[in-house]
Amino acid sequence: MDYQYPISLDWSTDETVDVIKFFECIEKAYEKGIDRDLLMSNYRRFKEIVPSKSEEKTICNEFEEVSGYSTYRVIKKAKSDEVVSTVKM
């Protein structure tokens, strides 16, 4: 990983850690696959921290620019494949 995660200075330390955990889940989905329940749990926590759709889109687009990984595609796949236990891109 040769990039920085997009974070807000308004977040607490715990919130920043939780957002980074969410982005790490996205990375795992692309690199080797991740448990769907773990991914969705981290996504729900991310949405508690970033409830605004526009802010979510901005942060996720920044992450995609630096990493090449689309949070939108991963979450969309996880939501559409509710019967699978592992999400792999």
N, C-alpha and C positions, 0 to 999 in steps of 0.2 A: 504494500500500500504506500504509494508516494503522493498522497493528497491529504488535505485536511477536511474534516467533516464540517458542514455548515451548521453553525450554532449561533444562538442569540445571547447577547450579554444580559438580557432580561431574565434568563432562566437561572434557577438555582443550580447548585452543583449536582444534586440528585436528578433534576430534570435533564441536565446536560448529559449525564451518564446514561439515563434511560433513552434519550434520543440516539446517542451513539450505539447503544445496544440494538436499537431498531435498525439502524443502517448496517450494522454488522450482520443482522439477520438477512437483510437484502443481499449482502455480499455472499453469504453462505448459500442462499437459494441459487445463485448463479454458479458458484464454484463447486459445490458438492451436494447441494440439496439440504433442506431444513424441515424439521417437523412442523406441519401446518399449524397445530395448536400453539406451539411456541411462537411462531411467526405472528399469528393473529393476536396473541396475548401482548406481544411487544408493540404491535400496531395500535391496539386499543390504548395502551399507555401513551404512545406517541400522540394519538388524537386527544388525549386529556391535556397534554402539554401544548399542542398546536391544534386547537379546535376549529380555527378558521380555514375554510377550503382554500382561500387565496394565499394565505400564509403557508399552508401545507404544500400547495403547488409551487410556490417560490422556493421553499427550502428543498423540496424533492428535485426540482429542476436544477438547483445548484449542485446537489449531490450527483445527479446524473451527468452533469457537465464535467465534473472532476473525476468521476469513477467509471462512467460508461454504463452504470447499472440503473435500470428503470424501476423505481419503487412502484409506480403505477402498474406496470405489467406484472410484477410479482404479486401484488395485492389482488389484482384482477384475477389472476390465475388461481390464487388461493381461495378467493370467494366463489369462483365458478366451479372449482373441483372440490366440493365439500366432502366427497367420499374418499378422496385420497388422503393418506396420512403424511406424505412427504411432498414438498413443493420443490421442483427442480426446473430451472430454466435452461 
